[in-house]
Amino acid sequence: MFVCLAAASCQSGTSSTSGRGPTSQPQAAGAKRTWCEAELNPAWKATLSRGLVGFSDSTPIAPLALANDARSFFAEIYTKAYSGIIKVNALTNRYAEIKRFQNPTQDQAMGGFDGRWLVWTEYHSLYNPDDFTVWSWDSRTGRSRQIGAARRSKNRTFLPSAWQAAVVLDGYATWEQGSGPNNLGKIHVANLRTGVDRVVRRGHVGGSFLVSGPLVVWPESMKPGVLTIMRAAEVKTGRAAATPPALQNLRGGLVPVTDGRAIAYATDDWRSLWWSPSLEVAPRRVYTAPKGDFIENWVHVAERYVSFTVWPKAYLADASRGRYIQINPGGDTHLGQKSLALGKPPKNKASRIADVVFLPLKSLPPIPPCKGRSR
């Protein structure tokens, strides 16, 4: 439901390269072919025609995160009776309320789920991403609580922060929060079990994310006018740590996404998609958008699968086979460890409500070979 329908505008930074940045990575990763586009075969057409969430064709909902159980997902819902965060059981077409929006005409959310904890950034303005709070919900206890909030400057305006939702992994959450003039910010890491919120870095920092270790990683410009580098710290102690090899050469305002191990990101003015199966392996370019198009920041990684959007079309790649297919002609896509959720154009052309389709990954057929390629 976010006012920025193109997700690239919902996260911080634009990509640039310089020196030993992403332009040097193909040599480091080896001369491998880019992914190829396969055509939808009858098996895929049949799969994508199933999985409609029953009430989504009449009720405005927007997927927020997958629940990693192959049967449910989290979403925003907007009705007269209740607007806020819900958990949807896709098998029964029922949902449970989690947290009500205080101002449904303005509030919207972006976030993720780690298997126990749902964490989201709740934006309270359609046009000002610096007005936000950060929330967590424990699936074991059913309790939600606020764990962060934007700060105001002396003149009472909100300090600028990276337009990137809070990230959760293995019981920890992280986000960047504006803290001063000239785009100064803080990297927060919250232990969701204990409730302790630790600031691990202050400076000219960008949106943070979490990788296995566990480590928190963020881009930072070490002095004015210098491209950002990736820095890392231990989430348990806040101590500085070595940046994982796959991230060491990244420069500029990149927004990597990761499942904790594999990573992907768009660069070269959002025209190239880069991917690595491991934090120990340098990423390589796997896709280049057609001239005039660009890759949205709506990129997701889940082990061998990668989803990405070249607006309005969304694609799903099997990185182990080097193939991708178009899975959504227009709308958003969410990829999790065990399932996939699509916000598809409604079958009813008069409706402005997206049809939400939910598919377990185990139900997906193999992506067929591309024409002209043997593998």
C-alpha positions in Angstrom: 0.0 0.0 0.0 3.1 2.2 0.0 2.8 5.5 -1.9 6.1 4.8 -3.6 4.8 2.0 -5.9 8.3 1.5 -7.3 10.4 0.0 -4.5 13.6 1.5 -5.7 12.4 4.8 -4.3 11.6 3.1 -1.0 15.2 2.4 0.0 18.3 4.6 0.3 20.8 5.6 -2.2 21.6 5.2 -5.9 24.4 3.0 -7.1 27.8 4.1 -8.3 31.1 2.5 -9.0 34.7 3.6 -8.7 38.1 2.2 -8.4 37.9 -1.3 -6.9 34.2 -1.2 -6.7 31.7 -3.5 -8.4 33.2 -3.0 -11.9 36.2 -5.2 -10.8 34.0 -8.1 -9.6 33.5 -10.1 -12.8 37.2 -10.9 -12.8 37.1 -11.9 -9.2 34.1 -14.1 -9.6 35.2 -15.8 -12.9 33.9 -15.5 -16.4 30.5 -17.1 -16.0 27.5 -16.5 -18.2 24.6 -14.3 -17.2 21.3 -15.8 -16.4 19.0 -16.5 -19.3 15.2 -16.0 -19.6 13.1 -19.1 -20.0 9.5 -19.2 -21.3 6.6 -20.2 -19.2 5.7 -23.8 -19.9 2.3 -25.4 -19.2 3.4 -26.5 -15.8 4.3 -23.0 -14.7 1.2 -21.5 -16.2 -0.9 -24.0 -14.2 1.0 -23.2 -11.0 0.7 -19.4 -11.4 -3.1 -19.8 -12.0 -3.5 -21.3 -8.5 -3.0 -20.0 -4.9 -5.4 -17.1 -4.9 -6.0 -15.9 -1.3 -9.8 -15.9 -1.2 -10.6 -12.5 0.4 -7.8 -10.6 -1.4 -10.0 -9.9 -4.4 -12.4 -7.9 -2.3 -10.3 -6.6 0.6 -7.2 -4.4 0.2 -4.2 -6.3 1.6 -0.5 -6.1 0.7 2.0 -8.8 1.6 4.6 -7.7 4.1 6.7 -10.9 4.8 6.5 -14.7 4.5 6.1 -16.8 7.7 8.5 -19.6 6.6 5.9 -22.3 7.2 4.7 -22.8 3.6 1.1 -21.9 4.6 1.0 -18.3 6.0 2.3 -14.8 5.5 2.1 -11.3 7.1 0.4 -8.4 5.4 -1.1 -5.0 5.8 -4.9 -4.8 5.6 -7.2 -1.8 5.2 -10.9 -2.2 6.1 -13.4 -0.1 8.0 -13.4 -2.4 10.9 -9.6 -2.9 11.2 -6.5 -1.6 9.4 -3.1 -2.7 10.4 -0.7 -5.7 10.5 -2.2 -9.2 10.2 -1.1 -12.9 9.8 -2.9 -14.7 7.0 -3.4 -18.4 6.8 -3.4 -19.0 3.1 -4.9 -22.5 3.5 -8.0 -21.4 5.4 -8.3 -17.8 4.1 -8.5 -16.5 7.6 -6.3 -14.0 9.4 -5.3 -12.9 12.9 -4.8 -9.2 13.9 -1.3 -8.3 15.2 -1.3 -4.4 15.5 -3.7 -1.8 14.5 -2.6 1.3 12.6 -3.4 4.5 14.5 -3.9 6.5 11.3 -4.9 4.1 8.4 -4.9 6.9 5.8 -1.2 7.5 6.4 0.3 4.4 8.1 2.1 1.7 6.1 4.8 -0.9 6.8 7.8 -2.7 5.4 9.6 -5.5 7.2 10.6 -9.1 7.5 10.3 -12.3 9.6 13.1 -14.6 10.9 11.0 -17.6 12.0 10.0 -16.2 15.3 10.1 -12.5 15.2 8.3 -10.2 12.8 10.0 -6.8 12.6 8.7 -3.9 10.6 9.2 -0.2 10.0 5.9 1.7 10.3 5.9 4.9 8.2 3.4 7.5 9.4 3.4 9.7 6.3 2.7 9.0 2.7 5.4 11.5 1.6 7.9 11.7 4.5 9.9 8.5 5.0 11.7 10.1 8.0 8.6 9.9 10.1 8.6 6.3 11.4 8.6 3.8 14.3 10.1 0.3 14.4 8.1 -2.6 15.9 8.6 -6.2 16.7 6.1 -9.0 17.3 7.0 -12.3 19.0 5.1 -15.2 17.3 5.5 -17.3 20.5 3.9 -14.9 22.9 1.8 -12.8 20.5 3.1 -9.6 21.9 4.2 -6.6 19.9 6.3 -3.6 21.1 7.9 -0.5 19.8 11.7 -0.9 19.6 12.7 2.3 17.7 11.5 5.7 16.5 12.7 8.5 14.3 14.2 11.5 16.1 13.3 15.2 15.6 15.8 18.0 15.1 15.8 21.2 17.2 13.3 22.8 14.8 11.0 19.8 15.3 11.4 18.3 11.8 12.3 14.6 11.6 16.0 13.9 11.1 16.7 12.2 7.7 17.2 8.4 7.8 17.8 5.8 5.1 14.6 4.8 3.4 15.1 1.2 4.2 13.0 -1.0 6.4 14.4 -2.6 9.6 15.9 -6.1 9.0 15.6 -9.2 11.3 17.7 -12.3 11.5 18.2 -14.9 14.3 16.6 -12.9 17.0 18.2 -9.5 16.2 16.9 -6.5 14.4 18.8 -3.6 12.8 18.0 -0.3 11.2 19.7 3.1 10.5 18.2 6.1 12.2 19.0 9.8 11.6 20.8 11.4 14.6 22.1 14.8 13.5 22.7 17.4 10.8 24.5 16.7 7.5 22.9 13.2 7.3 24.6 11.8 10.4 23.0 8.6 11.5 23.2 5.7 14.0 23.2 2.0 13.3 20.9 0.3 15.8 21.0 -3.4 16.7 18.2 -4.7 19.0 18.4 -8.0 20.8 14.7 -9.1 20.5 15.0 -11.6 23.3 16.4 -9.2 26.0 15.0 -5.9 24.6 18.5 -4.3 24.6 19.0 -1.8 21.8 22.7 -1.2 21.0 24.1 1.6 18.8 27.1 0.0 17.1 28.1 3.0 14.9 27.6 6.7 14.5 28.6 8.6 11.4 27.7 9.0 7.7 26.0 5.6 7.5 23.4 4.0 5.3 20.8 1.3 5.7 22.1 -1.7 7.7 21.4 -5.4 7.2 22.3 -8.7 8.9 24.3 -11.7 7.8 25.3 -15.0 9.3 27.9 -14.8 12.1 25.8 -13.0 13.2 27.1 -9.7 11.9 25.5 -6.4 11.1 26.8 -4.7 7.9 26.3 -1.2 6.7 27.6 1.3 4.1 29.6 4.2 5.4 31.3 7.2 3.9 34.5 7.8 5.9 34.8 11.5 4.8 32.8 14.0 2.7 32.7 13.2 -1.0 34.1 9.7 -0.7 32.1 6.7 -1.8 30.8 4.4 0.9 32.5 1.2 1.9 30.9 -1.7 3.7 31.7 -2.0 7.4 30.7 -4.8 9.9 30.3 -5.4 13.6 29.4 -8.3 15.8 25.7 -8.1 16.8 26.3 -9.6 20.3 29.0 -7.2 21.4 29.0 -4.3 18.9 32.7 -4.8 18.3 34.1 -4.1 14.8 34.5 -7.2 12.7 36.0 -8.0 9.3 33.6 -7.3 6.4 32.7 -10.6 4.7 34.7 -11.2 1.4 31.6 -10.9 -0.8 31.0 -7.4 0.5 34.6 -6.0 0.8 34.8 -4.4 -2.6 31.4 -2.9 -2.8 31.4 0.9 -3.2 28.6 3.5 -3.5 25.0 3.6 -2.3 24.2 0.0 -2.7 21.4 -1.8 -1.0 22.3 -5.6 -0.8 19.7 -8.0 0.2 20.5 -11.4 1.8 19.0 -14.4 3.5 22.0 -14.3 5.8 24.2 -16.2 3.3 23.5 -15.6 -0.4 23.4 -11.9 -1.5 22.0 -9.9 -4.4 21.9 -6.2 -5.3 21.3 -3.8 -8.2 24.0 -1.4 -9.4 25.1 0.5 -12.5 22.3 3.0 -12.2 19.9 0.1 -11.3 20.5 -1.7 -14.6 22.6 -4.6 -13.4 21.8 -7.4 -11.0 24.7 -8.9 -9.1 24.5 -12.1 -7.0 26.7 -14.4 -4.9 25.8 -17.8 -3.4 28.0 -17.1 -0.3 29.5 -14.4 1.7 32.9 -15.9 0.9 32.5 -15.5 -2.9 32.7 -12.2 -4.8 29.4 -11.3 -6.5 29.1 -11.4 -10.3 26.7 -9.7 -12.7 23.9 -12.1 -13.6 21.4 -9.9 -15.4 21.3 -6.6 -17.3 18.0 -4.7 -17.8 17.0 -3.6 -21.3 18.0 -0.1 -22.3 15.6 2.4 -20.7 14.5 0.0 -18.0 15.9 -0.4 -14.4 15.8 -3.0 -11.6 13.7 -2.0 -8.7 15.1 -2.5 -5.2 12.3 -5.1 -4.8 14.9 -7.9 -4.8 14.7 -11.0 -2.6 17.0 -13.9 -2.0 16.1 -17.3 -0.5 18.9 -19.9 -1.0 18.9 -20.8 -4.7 16.0 -18.6 -5.6 16.2 -14.9 -6.4 13.2 -12.6 -7.3 13.6 -9.2 -8.9 11.4 -6.7 -10.6 11.9 -4.6 -13.8 8.8 -2.6 -13.4 6.1 -3.7 -13.9 7.2 -7.2 -14.5 8.5 -9.5 -11.8 10.9 -12.5 -12.3 12.0 -15.5 -10.4 15.5 -17.0 -10.9 16.9 -20.4 -10.0 20.5 -19.3 -9.5 21.7 -22.9 -9.4 20.5 -23.4 -13.0 21.2 -19.8 -14.2 17.6 -19.4 -15.5 14.7 -17.0 -14.7 11.1 -16.6 -15.8 8.5 -13.9 -15.6 6.1 -14.8 -12.8 4.1 -11.5 -12.4 3.0 -9.2 -15.2 2.6 -6.3 -12.8 2.8 -6.0 -9.1 4.9 -6.8 -6.1 6.6 -10.0 -5.2 7.8 -11.4 -1.8 10.1 -14.4 -1.6 10.7 -16.4 1.6 12.5 -19.6 2.6 9.5 -21.7 2.0 7.0 -19.7 0.0 6.3 -17.0 -2.6 3.6 -14.3 -2.5 2.5 -12.2 -5.5 0.4 -9.1 -5.7 -1.1 -9.6 -9.2 -3.2 -7.3 -11.3 -6.9 -8.1 -10.5 -8.8 -10.3 -12.9 -11.7 -7.9 -12.4 -10.4 -5.0 -14.6 -12.8 -2.6 -12.8 -11.1 -3.4 -9.4 -8.2 -1.4 -8.0 -7.4 -4.2 -5.5 -4.5 -6.5 -6.3 -5.1 -10.3 -6.2 -2.7 -11.9 -3.8 -1.4 -15.3 -4.8 0.5 -17.5 -2.3 2.6 -20.5 -3.4 4.8 -22.9 -1.4 8.2 -23.2 -3.0 7.9 -27.0 -3.0 5.0 -26.6 -5.3 7.0 -24.8 -8.0 8.0 -26.8 -11.1 11.6 -26.6 -12.3 12.4 -23.6 -14.5 12.7 -25.0 -18.0 15.8 -24.7 -20.1 16.2 -21.4 -22.1 16.0 -21.6 -25.9 19.5 -21.9 -27.4 21.1 -23.1 -24.2 21.7 -26.7 -23.4 21.6 -26.5 -19.6 
